[in-house]
Amino acid sequence: MKKVTLGQLAIEPVSHNPAIKKQVMLRSGDLPHLTNFSQASFQPGQIAQAHAHADMCEVFLVASGEGIMVIDGETHALTQGVCIAVTPGEMHEVTNTGKEELVLTYFGLKV
């Protein structure tokens, strides 16, 4: 069993854009197949540059704010409550297109 409180976690940079900040609730090794369970905050205009993972799926849930996610060239709106799953090899990029903070809760699974 592991219990964490979001408000007590360290704030870290996101690997795809160090200006974007995240808090990691669970890390690789905490649960089988899990690479991370985190929450990231994007300020207006911030972008997590396009990238893909060869051996990992990612699931994103929009906690608040708005933006877009481009997956293999197709644009998807991000609004509160939207959940998007990205499979291995899919190129994806996240942009906060709104005037408020975009908050994504997400996790990765090794395949």
N, C-alpha and C positions, 0 to 999 in steps of 0.2 A: 504494500500500500504506500502511496505517495500522495501527500496533500500539499498544495501550494496556494498562495494568495497573490493574485495579480499585483496588488498594490505594494507588495513587499519584494517583488522581483527586480533585479538589475535591469537597466535599460542598455541595450546593445545595438550596434549598427547592423543593418541588413546587408548581407554579402553582395547583393547586386547593386546597391547604392548606399554607401555608408551614411549619407545624410538622412536616410529613412531609419527610424528607430523601431525596435521590437523588444518584447519581453518573452522569454522562452519559458514555458510552463513545464514541458517535458522534452527530454533530449534523447538522442540515439542511445539505446541500451536500457532505457527506462521500461519499455514495453517491446515485445517482439515486433519486428518489421517497421516500427515507428522511427522516423528520422528526427522529427521535431513536432511540437505542438506549441504554436506561438501566436502572438498578436502584434501586428505591425501598424504603425501610424504614419500615414503619408500626409504631409502638408500640401496645401494647394499648389499644383504644378509639378509636384515630385513624381518621378518615374522610376520604377524598377525595370531596368533595361531588358530587352528581349533576350531570353535564354531558354534552354531546354535541359531536361534531365534524362539521361539514358536509362537509369535504373530506379526511378522514383516517380510515383504519382503524387500529386498535390491536390488538396481540397481547400477551397477558400470560401469563407462565409463573410459577407459584408455586415459588420456590426453597426456601422454608421457612416454617413457621408455618401459621396457619389464619385464615380469615375468610370473608366473603361478598362477592359482587359482585351487585348488583341491576341488571339490564339490562331496560329498558322494563317495570319492575314485577315481573319474575320473578327470584327469588332463586336464586343458584348458589353452592354450597359451594366454597371455596378451600382446598385442601390441597396438600401438596408433590406436584409433578409435574403438577398440573392446568394445562391450557393453554386459554385462552379468547380468541377473536377477536371484536372488536366492529367492526361496520361503520359507515359514515358515517350520522349521524342517530340512532343508537341511544343513548338516555340510559343512562348507567352511573355507578355509585357503588361505591366499595370501602370496606369496613370491616374492621378487625382485630377479630375477636370472640374471639380467643384470649388466653392469658395470657403468650405469648411474642411476640417480634417477628415480623411478617409481612413477608417479603421477596419482592418481585415484580421479575422481569426482564421488560422490555417494550420494544416498538418501535412506531413509527408509520410509516405509509406514506401519502403523498399520493395521492389518486385524481383 
